[in-house]
């Protein structure tokens, strides 16, 4: 968590100094790529995530996303540790041109299809299991420059209840 906060702070201050280009662009556009990383919030631990978005149309991106989290719970005076690793693939529609947003903003919504691998101890009597999952998400980004921005996303399902982090256009 401290590491992610430091990354966000460094990116923010570098962007304020004007390193990189001076005009921010929110929409990724066809043929471009961006990297996303950060932390999430969930009732089952704090997920850490990484993802890449590929622009396949001016308003549509697709790409892989992975997340990992672990958590502990107590049941009948026994403590159990669990971990969840998620491999997913998302698709998002970006509303920038539809609602004529300022170029430093990016608002989107979409779906993520993925497989989560839930690891629990052999003697655990709960109902956790690995499975395929589908998640809807809605999110936004604010870019401080052409390359660097921050993101926030809300959704449910395979990865977390939400997440926030940094975006770097490649």
Backbone as JSON, one array per atom type, in Angstrom:
{
  "sequence": "XXXXXXXXXXXXXXXXXXXXXXXXXXXXXXXXXXXXXXXXXXXXXXXXXXXXXXXXXXXXXXXXXXXXXXXXXXXXXXXXXXXXXXXXXXXXXXXXXXXXXXXXXXXXXXXXXXXXXXXXXXXXXXXXXXXXXXXXXXXXXXXXXXXXXXXXXXXXXXXXXXXXXXXXXX",
  "N": [[0.82, -1.18, 0.0], [1.92, 1.28, 0.86], [3.86, 1.52, -1.11], [2.33, 1.86, -3.48], [1.03, 4.28, -2.93], [3.26, 5.95, -2.86], [4.08, 5.75, -5.56], [1.87, 6.93, -6.88], [2.06, 9.54, -5.8], [4.61, 10.36, -6.76], [4.19, 10.25, -9.55], [2.17, 12.17, -9.76], [3.52, 14.58, -8.92], [5.61, 14.69, -10.81], [4.1, 15.04, -13.1], [2.97, 17.54, -12.57], [5.21, 19.11, -12.78], [5.55, 19.21, -15.45], [6.94, 17.4, -17.0], [7.25, 15.48, -19.85], [4.62, 15.64, -22.27], [2.63, 18.65, -22.69], [-0.13, 18.81, -23.11], [-2.88, 17.13, -22.01], [-4.46, 14.02, -22.79], [-7.4, 12.29, -22.63], [-8.89, 10.17, -23.89], [-7.94, 7.04, -25.17], [-7.7, 6.07, -27.84], [-7.51, 4.51, -31.1], [-5.14, 1.91, -31.66], [-3.34, 2.62, -29.66], [-1.76, 2.18, -26.4], [-2.06, 1.57, -22.85], [-0.89, 1.37, -19.47], [-2.02, 0.15, -16.36], [-2.05, 0.31, -12.83], [-2.42, -0.5, -9.36], [-4.24, -0.43, -6.23], [-7.02, -2.1, -4.66], [-10.34, -2.2, -3.15], [-12.12, -4.33, -1.0], [-14.25, -6.81, 0.51], [-12.84, -9.05, 1.01], [-9.92, -8.9, 1.7], [-7.18, -6.79, 0.49], [-6.94, -6.05, -2.75], [-4.29, -6.1, -5.18], [-3.56, -4.79, -8.31], [-2.78, -5.16, -11.86], [-2.83, -4.07, -15.22], [-3.36, -3.85, -18.8], [-4.44, -1.74, -21.37], [-5.66, -1.8, -24.67], [-6.22, 0.2, -27.43], [-8.78, -0.33, -29.6], [-10.57, 0.97, -31.12], [-11.61, 4.35, -31.52], [-13.26, 4.83, -29.3], [-13.25, 2.47, -27.8], [-11.7, 0.07, -25.71], [-9.71, -2.84, -25.03], [-8.33, -5.47, -22.98], [-5.92, -7.34, -20.93], [-6.12, -8.12, -17.4], [-4.8, -8.56, -14.16], [-5.08, -9.63, -10.77], [-4.31, -9.8, -7.26], [-4.89, -10.94, -3.97], [-4.92, -11.41, -0.4], [-6.3, -12.77, 2.61], [-7.39, -13.22, 6.02], [-9.42, -15.22, 8.19], [-11.39, -16.02, 11.08], [-12.74, -18.96, 12.39], [-14.64, -20.85, 14.55], [-12.59, -20.67, 16.57], [-10.35, -21.19, 15.03], [-7.87, -20.01, 12.85], [-7.93, -19.11, 9.49], [-6.16, -18.76, 6.45], [-6.44, -17.22, 3.31], [-6.08, -16.9, -0.27], [-6.54, -15.05, -3.29], [-6.24, -15.15, -6.67], [-6.61, -13.53, -9.7], [-7.26, -13.79, -13.14], [-8.06, -11.92, -15.85], [-9.99, -10.47, -18.59], [-10.77, -7.47, -20.07], [-13.24, -5.25, -21.51], [-14.0, -2.0, -22.54], [-16.15, 0.81, -23.01], [-15.55, 4.11, -23.9], [-16.63, 7.25, -22.98], [-15.87, 9.77, -23.89], [-15.91, 11.14, -26.49], [-18.62, 10.96, -27.03], [-19.97, 12.47, -25.05], [-18.54, 14.78, -25.14], [-16.18, 15.41, -23.49], [-13.7, 17.22, -21.56], [-10.28, 17.08, -22.61], [-8.47, 16.02, -20.69], [-9.86, 14.26, -19.13], [-11.29, 10.96, -18.75], [-13.95, 8.92, -19.05], [-15.53, 5.81, -18.52], [-17.18, 2.63, -19.14], [-17.78, -0.88, -18.73], [-17.22, -4.45, -19.23], [-15.72, -7.25, -17.52], [-14.38, -10.36, -18.04], [-13.32, -13.2, -16.36], [-11.15, -15.54, -14.63], [-11.04, -16.68, -11.39], [-8.79, -17.8, -8.94], [-9.09, -19.36, -6.08], [-7.53, -19.94, -3.15], [-7.54, -21.93, -0.33], [-6.99, -23.35, 2.97], [-6.7, -26.95, 3.27], [-8.28, -28.06, 5.33], [-10.32, -26.27, 5.61], [-13.73, -25.4, 6.06], [-15.46, -23.84, 4.64], [-17.16, -22.32, 1.76], [-15.63, -21.43, -0.43], [-14.4, -21.36, -3.77], [-12.6, -21.91, -6.85], [-13.44, -20.28, -9.92], [-15.14, -19.22, -12.96], [-15.86, -15.85, -13.72], [-17.92, -12.89, -14.13], [-17.85, -9.42, -14.42], [-19.13, -6.16, -14.05], [-18.11, -2.81, -14.69], [-17.51, 0.64, -13.89], [-15.78, 3.59, -14.51], [-13.2, 6.13, -14.17], [-10.66, 8.41, -15.32], [-8.09, 10.79, -14.7], [-5.9, 12.79, -16.42], [-2.74, 14.18, -15.96], [-0.85, 14.85, -17.75], [0.19, 14.08, -21.14], [1.01, 11.46, -20.77], [0.72, 10.54, -18.06], [-1.57, 9.67, -15.48], [-4.28, 9.39, -13.04], [-6.46, 6.84, -11.8], [-9.79, 5.64, -11.07], [-12.09, 3.12, -10.23], [-15.21, 1.43, -10.11], [-16.93, -1.52, -9.28], [-18.14, -4.93, -9.28], [-17.75, -8.39, -8.45], [-15.34, -10.36, -10.04], [-12.79, -9.18, -9.37], [-12.7, -6.98, -7.39], [-14.46, -4.68, -5.18], [-13.89, -2.2, -5.99], [-11.3, -0.02, -7.3], [-8.22, 1.88, -7.3], [-5.6, 3.84, -8.75], [-2.68, 4.33, -10.79], [-2.26, 5.45, -14.18], [-0.4, 4.9, -17.07], [0.39, 6.0, -20.18], [1.61, 4.23, -22.92]],
  "CA": [[0.0, 0.0, 0.0], [2.82, 2.43, 0.9], [4.52, 1.58, -2.4], [1.39, 2.42, -4.45], [0.85, 5.7, -2.59], [4.47, 6.65, -3.31], [4.04, 5.84, -7.02], [0.87, 7.94, -7.23], [2.62, 10.85, -5.44], [5.69, 10.69, -7.7], [3.58, 10.54, -10.86], [1.46, 13.44, -9.63], [4.46, 15.69, -8.9], [6.3, 14.73, -12.1], [3.15, 15.6, -14.04], [2.85, 18.97, -12.29], [6.42, 19.77, -13.25], [5.47, 19.34, -16.9], [7.78, 16.44, -17.7], [6.37, 14.86, -20.84], [3.9, 16.61, -23.07], [1.86, 19.56, -21.87], [-1.56, 18.7, -23.32], [-3.36, 15.82, -21.62], [-5.47, 13.39, -23.64], [-8.07, 11.24, -21.88], [-9.26, 9.02, -24.71], [-6.75, 6.3, -25.61], [-7.65, 6.07, -29.3], [-7.16, 3.26, -31.79], [-3.73, 1.61, -31.86], [-2.52, 3.04, -28.54], [-1.76, 1.29, -25.23], [-1.79, 2.18, -21.55], [-0.64, 0.46, -18.35], [-2.72, 0.55, -15.15], [-1.62, -0.42, -11.63], [-2.88, 0.11, -8.12], [-4.84, -1.25, -5.19], [-8.48, -2.09, -4.65], [-10.98, -2.4, -1.86], [-12.95, -5.51, -1.07], [-14.5, -7.43, 1.81], [-11.9, -10.17, 1.13], [-8.55, -8.45, 1.56], [-6.87, -5.62, -0.34], [-6.34, -6.51, -4.01], [-3.3, -5.34, -5.94], [-3.87, -5.14, -9.7], [-2.03, -4.67, -13.02], [-3.57, -4.29, -16.45], [-2.98, -3.12, -20.0], [-5.55, -1.47, -22.28], [-5.31, -1.6, -26.07], [-7.27, 0.9, -28.15], [-9.18, -1.01, -30.84], [-11.45, 1.94, -31.76], [-11.48, 5.62, -30.81], [-14.02, 4.81, -28.06], [-13.29, 1.12, -27.23], [-10.44, -0.56, -25.33], [-9.75, -4.21, -24.5], [-7.02, -5.82, -22.45], [-5.82, -8.25, -19.79], [-5.95, -7.58, -16.06], [-4.54, -9.56, -13.12], [-5.1, -9.09, -9.41], [-3.99, -10.75, -6.19], [-5.18, -10.49, -2.6], [-5.02, -12.46, 0.61], [-6.99, -12.34, 3.81], [-7.54, -14.24, 7.05], [-10.66, -15.2, 8.95], [-11.42, -16.92, 12.22], [-13.96, -19.76, 12.47], [-14.52, -21.82, 15.66], [-11.27, -20.45, 17.17], [-9.26, -21.53, 14.11], [-7.61, -18.93, 11.89], [-7.7, -19.6, 8.13], [-5.62, -17.79, 5.5], [-6.89, -17.46, 1.94], [-5.57, -15.99, -1.3], [-7.32, -15.06, -4.53], [-5.5, -14.67, -7.85], [-7.58, -13.38, -10.78], [-6.82, -13.52, -14.51], [-9.25, -11.45, -16.54], [-9.89, -9.73, -19.85], [-11.86, -6.49, -20.04], [-13.6, -4.41, -22.63], [-14.63, -0.78, -22.04], [-16.56, 1.89, -23.9], [-15.13, 5.4, -23.35], [-17.68, 8.23, -23.31], [-15.27, 11.09, -24.14], [-16.43, 11.82, -27.69], [-20.08, 10.97, -26.97], [-20.45, 13.57, -24.21], [-17.63, 15.91, -25.36], [-15.43, 15.71, -22.26], [-12.4, 17.87, -21.65], [-9.32, 16.04, -22.99], [-7.74, 15.38, -19.59], [-10.76, 13.3, -18.48], [-11.68, 9.73, -19.46], [-14.99, 8.17, -18.35], [-15.77, 4.57, -19.25], [-17.92, 1.53, -18.51], [-17.57, -2.1, -19.5], [-17.31, -5.77, -18.61], [-14.51, -8.05, -17.41], [-14.57, -11.8, -17.91], [-12.08, -13.72, -15.81], [-11.12, -16.74, -13.81], [-10.35, -16.45, -10.14], [-8.23, -18.99, -8.3], [-9.26, -19.14, -4.65], [-6.77, -20.94, -2.38], [-7.86, -22.02, 1.1], [-6.42, -24.56, 3.56], [-7.45, -28.19, 3.03], [-9.26, -28.34, 6.38], [-11.32, -25.18, 5.66], [-15.06, -25.95, 5.81], [-16.26, -22.83, 3.94], [-17.63, -22.63, 0.41], [-14.85, -20.76, -1.47], [-13.93, -22.24, -4.85], [-12.19, -21.23, -8.07], [-14.54, -20.28, -10.89], [-15.23, -18.18, -13.97], [-16.71, -14.76, -13.23], [-18.19, -11.74, -14.98], [-17.95, -8.21, -13.62], [-19.37, -4.88, -14.7], [-17.35, -1.75, -14.05], [-17.6, 2.01, -14.37], [-14.6, 4.24, -13.97], [-12.72, 7.37, -14.75], [-9.25, 8.76, -15.19], [-7.71, 12.18, -14.9], [-4.52, 12.83, -16.89], [-2.0, 15.39, -15.68], [-0.06, 15.11, -18.95], [-0.12, 13.09, -22.19], [1.44, 10.12, -20.39], [0.47, 10.14, -16.68], [-2.86, 9.99, -14.88], [-4.78, 8.57, -11.94], [-7.73, 6.21, -12.15], [-10.65, 5.07, -10.04], [-13.07, 2.25, -10.89], [-16.12, 0.73, -9.21], [-17.55, -2.69, -9.88], [-18.24, -6.06, -8.38], [-17.48, -9.64, -9.15], [-14.13, -11.16, -9.99], [-11.56, -8.61, -8.81], [-12.9, -6.24, -6.15], [-15.56, -3.73, -5.21], [-13.38, -1.0, -6.64], [-9.85, 0.11, -7.3], [-7.66, 3.16, -7.69], [-4.18, 3.72, -9.02], [-2.08, 5.19, -11.8], [-2.29, 5.03, -15.58], [0.72, 5.41, -17.85], [0.24, 5.71, -21.61], [2.86, 3.71, -23.47]],
  "C": [[0.87, 1.25, 0.0], [3.49, 2.63, -0.45], [3.6, 2.23, -3.44], [1.16, 3.9, -4.18], [2.07, 6.5, -3.04], [4.48, 6.8, -4.83], [3.06, 6.92, -7.47], [1.42, 9.34, -6.94], [3.72, 11.27, -6.41], [5.13, 11.06, -9.07], [2.87, 11.89, -10.83], [2.43, 14.62, -9.7], [5.26, 15.81, -10.19], [5.39, 15.38, -13.14], [2.99, 17.1, -13.83], [4.06, 19.75, -12.78], [6.45, 19.9, -14.77], [6.39, 18.4, -17.65], [6.87, 15.63, -18.61], [5.68, 15.96, -21.61], [3.01, 17.47, -22.18], [0.35, 19.44, -22.06], [-2.02, 17.28, -23.02], [-4.43, 15.33, -22.58], [-6.09, 12.24, -22.88], [-8.36, 10.0, -22.69], [-8.01, 8.35, -25.27], [-6.61, 6.32, -27.12], [-7.17, 4.76, -29.87], [-5.64, 3.12, -31.96], [-2.82, 2.0, -30.71], [-2.69, 2.08, -27.36], [-1.54, 2.1, -23.96], [-1.69, 1.09, -20.49], [-1.33, 1.02, -17.12], [-2.22, -0.31, -13.99], [-2.15, 0.29, -10.4], [-3.4, -0.9, -7.13], [-6.36, -1.13, -5.26], [-9.02, -2.15, -3.24], [-12.03, -3.49, -2.02], [-13.21, -6.01, 0.34], [-13.55, -8.59, 2.05], [-10.48, -9.69, 0.84], [-8.42, -7.23, 0.66], [-6.21, -6.11, -1.62], [-5.29, -5.54, -4.55], [-3.51, -5.75, -7.39], [-2.9, -4.51, -10.69], [-2.88, -4.95, -14.25], [-3.02, -3.46, -17.59], [-4.24, -2.95, -20.85], [-5.0, -1.2, -23.67], [-6.48, -0.91, -26.76], [-7.56, 0.2, -29.47], [-10.12, -0.14, -31.68], [-11.27, 3.23, -30.97], [-12.15, 5.57, -29.43], [-14.02, 3.45, -27.35], [-11.87, 0.62, -26.94], [-10.71, -1.99, -24.85], [-8.38, -4.49, -23.89], [-7.07, -6.74, -21.24], [-5.68, -7.48, -18.48], [-5.71, -8.74, -15.11], [-4.64, -8.87, -11.77], [-4.78, -10.21, -8.42], [-4.37, -10.11, -4.86], [-5.13, -11.68, -1.68], [-5.72, -11.88, 1.83], [-7.08, -13.52, 4.76], [-8.91, -14.1, 7.7], [-10.58, -16.23, 10.07], [-12.78, -17.62, 12.24], [-13.76, -20.83, 13.53], [-13.11, -21.83, 16.25], [-10.09, -20.92, 16.31], [-9.11, -20.4, 13.1], [-7.26, -19.56, 10.54], [-7.18, -18.47, 7.26], [-6.02, -18.2, 4.09], [-6.15, -16.52, 0.99], [-6.43, -16.15, -2.55], [-6.47, -14.42, -5.62], [-6.5, -14.65, -9.01], [-6.88, -13.07, -12.1], [-8.06, -13.12, -15.28], [-8.93, -10.74, -17.85], [-11.07, -8.77, -19.9], [-12.07, -5.8, -21.38], [-14.36, -3.21, -22.1], [-15.01, 0.15, -23.18], [-16.24, 3.2, -23.21], [-16.06, 6.48, -23.89], [-17.16, 9.6, -23.73], [-15.86, 11.8, -25.35], [-17.95, 11.91, -27.65], [-20.6, 12.16, -26.17], [-19.49, 14.77, -24.22], [-16.92, 16.35, -24.08], [-14.16, 16.49, -22.56], [-11.34, 16.8, -21.86], [-8.56, 15.39, -21.84], [-8.58, 14.34, -18.84], [-11.03, 12.1, -19.37], [-12.71, 9.01, -18.59], [-15.36, 6.96, -19.17], [-16.63, 3.61, -18.44], [-17.7, 0.3, -19.36], [-17.75, -3.35, -18.68], [-15.93, -6.41, -18.55], [-14.91, -9.5, -17.2], [-13.26, -12.38, -17.4], [-12.27, -14.98, -15.02], [-10.4, -16.4, -12.53], [-9.99, -17.78, -9.49], [-8.2, -18.72, -6.8], [-8.57, -20.25, -3.9], [-7.11, -20.82, -0.9], [-7.2, -23.28, 1.65], [-7.31, -25.78, 3.32], [-8.51, -28.47, 4.08], [-10.32, -27.25, 6.51], [-12.69, -25.73, 5.28], [-15.98, -24.97, 5.08], [-16.53, -23.22, 2.5], [-16.83, -21.94, -0.7], [-14.36, -21.77, -2.5], [-13.49, -21.39, -6.03], [-13.3, -21.34, -9.09], [-14.35, -19.16, -11.91], [-16.17, -17.1, -13.45], [-16.85, -13.65, -14.24], [-18.44, -10.54, -14.08], [-18.28, -7.03, -14.52], [-18.57, -3.82, -13.97], [-17.68, -0.41, -14.7], [-16.44, 2.76, -13.74], [-14.25, 5.52, -14.67], [-11.25, 7.57, -14.49], [-9.11, 10.27, -15.33], [-6.23, 12.18, -15.27], [-3.92, 14.2, -16.6], [-1.14, 15.81, -16.86], [-0.48, 14.09, -20.0], [0.14, 11.66, -21.73], [0.92, 9.65, -19.03], [-0.89, 10.59, -16.18], [-3.16, 9.11, -13.69], [-6.12, 8.0, -12.35], [-8.47, 5.74, -10.92], [-11.74, 4.28, -10.78], [-13.92, 1.56, -9.83], [-16.77, -0.42, -9.96], [-17.63, -3.81, -8.86], [-17.87, -7.31, -9.15], [-16.08, -10.15, -8.95], [-12.93, -10.5, -9.33], [-11.77, -7.89, -7.49], [-14.14, -5.37, -6.27], [-15.16, -2.43, -5.88], [-11.88, -0.97, -6.58], [-9.44, 1.51, -7.69], [-6.16, 3.0, -7.88], [-3.71, 4.71, -10.05], [-2.27, 4.57, -13.18], [-1.12, 5.69, -16.29], [0.49, 5.0, -19.3], [1.6, 5.31, -22.17], [3.14, 4.28, -24.84]]
}
